[in-house]
Amino acid sequence: MTRNKTFSLHGGARPLLGENDHNTGIVKAQILNAIVLPFLAQDWEALRNNMFLLDTMKSRLAQNFSADNSLYSDIVSCFELAICDHLMGGDGGLPGEGKSFADMTFRTSIVRLKPEYELYHLILGVPEDAAYNQDTLASIAQMVASPDLLTFVQIQQRILQNKKR
């Protein structure tokens, strides 16, 4: 399997700068391809589907501590807050901005499940009686933990192919 180790916000290919090792380069490319570019394109469906990658990205960047990796981890955290705000229906404004004094809004943080459960719900739906297929959960967990940082679409294709068998 070949790995795309280049990215560009302008359509051209550029090598990753400041790459510590092969795995860190994959994570940095994945941040841009799965989070930053869909955010700029306002592709909220893709961002919702790739939310499971955020914690994995941060933990992999933390494995090889450097100022560069710390910056990328902070960028992921910022995008996570912005994506959660949008998915919860936030307008991005300050509380009380453009509203009357009597209006009160209570906001809670978004509840996130373990990645394998989030993906299970997105791909197969919420099971009727909370009886998850343990083999499918284990397969999803294994794919999430793989060093390739598979995207939602890749995991979805593999799970649906296994379901047909």
HELIX and SHEET records of a PDB file:
HELIX    1   1 HIS A   22  ILE A   31  1                                  10    
HELIX    2   2 LEU A   32  VAL A   36  3                                   5    
HELIX    3   3 LEU A   37  LEU A   40  1                                   4    
HELIX    4   4 TRP A   44  ASN A   49  1                                   6    
HELIX    5   5 LEU A   53  GLN A   63  1                                  11    
HELIX    6   6 ALA A   67  LEU A   87  1                                  21    
HELIX    7   7 PRO A  115  LEU A  124  1                                  10    
HELIX    8   8 GLN A  134  ALA A  145  1                                  12    
HELIX    9   9 PHE A  152  LYS A  164  1                                  13    
END                                                                             
